[in-house]
Structure formats: structure tokens, C-alpha cells
Amino acid sequence: MLSNASRHRFTLLIIGMGALAAAVLGGCSQQHLARRDYVKGAMAASAGKNSEALKELNTAIKLNAGMVLAYEARGDVYRRKGDYQRAASSYKTATGLNPLSFHSWYWLGVSYQQLRRFARAITSYQHALTIHPKSSRTAMNIAVSYAQNGNPFFGLIYAQRAIENGANSFSALANLGVIYAECARQNPIFRAMAIKNFRSSLELQPHQPAIYLNLAQVYMAVHRYDEAARVLRTGQKICATPLLSERLGYCYYRTRNYAKAIASYKLSLKQNPVYIPALNGLGASYEALAISGAPHGPLLQRDAIAAWKKSLSIDPNQPLIRHLVSRFAIAGPAASD
């Protein structure tokens, strides 16, 4: 009744820094004015005044179309605003003016990655890695991009390189775990390494709901629901979220512990009353409990239909849930409600 397919995608972390390009420059005439405007723009950006920063940086670029730092600084402002398309455009221009700029290539890669243009992100990161071969964050972001693009085995090479270069942060270990987990979809031999790296990441930083979910998902992929439930319960104690509670409910449902499933789904809905997966799981658990012969079967069926109807009121485009409502409303005593 419930499907685990595509319910949870492993969460990857793009590793980056927050530095804005900045420099104090001197000069004269039009170039001097461009440098002055650049410095004013960089200072405004550092102060979080994005509109003022863009105005000054655009003026600097008009006065000196070859000023690499101005393009980089403008790209930084756009990126921090979440405008990755314009950020990529600025960084790309900067790489054309100075092909040896690590800053431009690296952040061009980040921008493409955010735009889900993974092949271009990989190419940009590889240029950056050529300039600074020991950059562990660049190697890890290449690994992440490969995994996001459906090539985890290529990503594994770069992830291991990142770790060798000193990337032992919780995010690096979490990403390595994800890449091993993606590899395990095709070859189970990698599953143990996925589990090891997720656990190592959580030892460094326990407050990572996404990593608890990732670790549980590794167990759930091979139907080890009891182990997945233990991971999710630990995660709930540290940083409860609607998704953690819903996934725990699913584990209980799959092990036929319907009462605990109902309690977990209700907790998820307490955290987010309109969370559709929890509503659908709650309905399925009520119905399964009724079918199992538990007392008050008609009331349980009524509650199941109520949960599904609420789910449909939020998103009517759910053919399976609509079918279940029709099927059990006709078949069960709750039809008269």
C-alpha cells in the first residue's frame, strides 16, 4: 500500500566559503574611477548592501570592461542573493579575462551546481582543481556533482582524493557516505562504507537530520527496518523533524507495528499538519490495523478515510489515494459517514 521508491533522496552538501573578492587598488583617470567604484562596491557587499554593491560594481565594469575583480565581486553578490544564473554569467566572464583565477572557476562551478547543470559544474571545478590541486573542497564538490549527475563511481574517485587532501569535516564524510550509498545501489559491497562514513559524520556533528535520514535510508534499501528505526529514533531525540517522524512511521508500518506507526505519523503531523506523506501513511496504518482484526475496525476505517481525504484536500492529484478512499468507503462500514 505504501511505496518507499523515490520517497527520500540522499542529501548532499555543497562545500564553500563566503569570501567576497576584494582589493585596494590605485590608478588614474578612467581606470582610477573604475577602481574607486569597485572598492566602494566591494565594501557595500561586505556590509550586506547588495543593491548598492551591484550599482557600484556595474559602474566599475562600464568604466573598465576588463576588471576581473569587479566581475568576481558581482558574481559573489548575485550568488549570495541566490541568483545563480547571473552569478554564473559574471564568473564566466571573469574566467575568460583571467583563466588562472581559482576564485572564478570555483564559484562558477558552485553556481552551475546550484542550477543543476552538473556537467558544466564538473568542468569548472576541474579547472579550479588544476590551479589548486590540493583543494579538498573542490575535489569534494566534483564528487558531489558526479553523484548528482548519476555517476557516483566517478564521484568516488574525487571524494577519496578530497579526504586524502584533508577534507575530514562532518560534511565531507557525509558526502562520502552518500556517494558510497549511491554506489551501493549498483554494488552492495559499498553499503558498509556508506554506513561507516555516515556514522563518522554524526560523531563529529550529531545535529544533522539529513544524515540520520541518509543512514536510515541505507538500511531501508535492504529492508532492515528495525535498524533504520533505531537510527531515526536517535535522530528524533537530537533534532526532531516531520520527515524523521514520518520515516520512522514508515519503518513501523513495514514491520507491522501499526500502533507505533500511527503514533509516529501523528507526531509528524503535529510538527507539520499538512505533511502529505504523513497523512497518507497515517491512513494506511489505520486501514492495516482495521484489516488485521483490531477492535473498533469501523472507527479505524473511518479515521483512515479522513486522513486520506485531508491529504487529497491539500493535493488532489493523487490517483492512488483517491482510489483507496473510493475502495474502502464502498467496502467498509465508514461508507455512511
Secondary structure, DSSP 8 states (H G I E B T S, - for coil): ----TTS---------------------HHHHHHHHHHHHHHHHHHTT-HHHHHHHHHHHHHH-TT-HHHHHHHHHHHHHHT-HHHHHHHHHHHHHH-TT-HHHHHHHHHHHHHTT-HHHHHHHHHHHHHHSTT-HHHHHHHHHHHHHTT-HHHHHHHHHHHHHTT--SHHHHHHHHHHHHHHHTT-GGGHHHHHHHHHHHHHH----HHHHHHHHHHHHTTT-HHHHHHHHHHHHHHH--HHHHHHHHHHHHHTT-HHHHHHHHHHHHHH-TT-HHHHHHHHHHHHHHHHTT-SSHHHHHHHHHHHHHHHHHH----HHHHHHHHHHHHHSGGGG-
